[in-house]
Amino acid sequence: MPLHINTPLIRSSALSKSLNKNVWLKIDALQPSGSFKMRGVALACETYLKQGAKRFISSSGGNAGLAVATSAKILNVPSIIVVPRTTSITAINLLQLEDAEVIVKGDSWQEANEYALSLITDSDAFIHPFDDPLLWKGHATLIDEIVNAEIQPDVIVLSVGGGGLLAGVAEGLTRNKLTHIPIIAIETEGTASLHLAIQHNKPTSLKEIRSIATSLGAKQICDQAFYVTKTHHIHSILVSDQEAIHACKAFLADHRIVVEPACGASLACIYSNKDILDPYNNILVIVCGGSTMSAEHILSL
Ligand SMILES: *Cc1c(COP(=O)(O)O)cnc(C)c1O
């Protein structure tokens, strides 16, 4: 039994009506950890446990860390999550709810990550937030579930941070012989690391990250995400923070589900009816979720 769940796949009446197309939602906001990260992270944790790991270590105060803590608790393995001082009390509380040991260290993610790496012993597994083939293999189950539900989208819309979700969805399309289905890869303007990589024709580091969509804030995409831009049909599209926030609010009103702006970015492609959608009639959006913001916080933005 995998640790992630087979999430609901529904046709959105509100979005389908406003676009006059079929809009399908794969609602990974309902994973036990609150985001799609549960898929790949749980597979990685299970695999490392089988290989003898006695403890999991992560340096993410966001959805990746939460997926590590949730997986560790289910597997009855201790976890250490090192987070920088900028991490919210809400995020720390969520991690502690899963019995993770939370260590607050440093002023930036880089410092927290360095400390986390310094803790690793031979019996520990370090779980990366996006750059590990086990993560992509786990995320690929999203596509298996869509195929099993007998839904045939003609395009898939998803958000890109470090590119783990993109790499996983591409792997899922490949293993289901659906590589002809294009992917619309969404970033906010301030987290456009995939967009930059495509412009420079290689993974390239952003000078700075400036966006409300903090879960998309990887300075550079992983090599595998760049590689899939060569093997799959990927459209890289940017949305503004304002569009992402608006989409979170509209989605809360339409579907009564709270998602982070990182996920709102994908929904913004639909709510803003971007031109890129024009050729497509059956659109599937991966509602990737995110647990770091409350409804009150979203509505106050
Ligand atoms: C991690 C995350 C993303 C981005 O995923 P990557 O694999 O880093 O590209 C998008 N949305 C949410 C809610 C996330 O937690």
The ligand as an SDF file (V2000), in Angstrom:
LIG
                    3D

 15 15  0  0  0  0  0  0  0  0999 V2000
    6.7860   21.9540   -4.1650 C   0  0  0  0  0  0  0  0  0  0  0  0
    5.5770   22.6080   -4.6660 C   0  0  0  0  0  0  0  0  0  0  0  0
    5.4780   23.0620   -5.9910 C   0  0  0  0  0  0  0  0  0  0  0  0
    6.6160   22.9800   -6.9770 C   0  0  0  0  0  0  0  0  0  0  0  0
    7.0720   21.6770   -7.1600 O   0  0  0  0  0  0  0  0  0  0  0  0
    8.5220   21.3920   -7.7520 P   0  0  0  0  0  0  0  0  0  0  0  0
    8.6290   19.9240   -7.7540 O   0  0  0  0  0  0  0  0  0  0  0  0
    9.5110   22.0470   -6.8310 O   0  0  0  0  0  0  0  0  0  0  0  0
    8.5670   22.0010   -9.0960 O   0  0  0  0  0  0  0  0  0  0  0  0
    4.2780   23.6030   -6.4040 C   0  0  0  0  0  0  0  0  0  0  0  0
    3.2480   23.7360   -5.5710 N   0  0  0  0  0  0  0  0  0  0  0  0
    3.2950   23.3200   -4.2870 C   0  0  0  0  0  0  0  0  0  0  0  0
    2.1100   23.4890   -3.4290 C   0  0  0  0  0  0  0  0  0  0  0  0
    4.4630   22.7290   -3.7930 C   0  0  0  0  0  0  0  0  0  0  0  0
    4.5150   22.3110   -2.5380 O   0  0  0  0  0  0  0  0  0  0  0  0
  1  2  1  0
  2  3  1  0
  2 14  2  0
  3  4  1  0
  3 10  2  0
  4  5  1  0
  5  6  1  0
  6  7  2  0
  6  8  1  0
  6  9  1  0
 10 11  1  0
 11 12  2  0
 12 13  1  0
 12 14  1  0
 14 15  1  0
M  END
$$$$
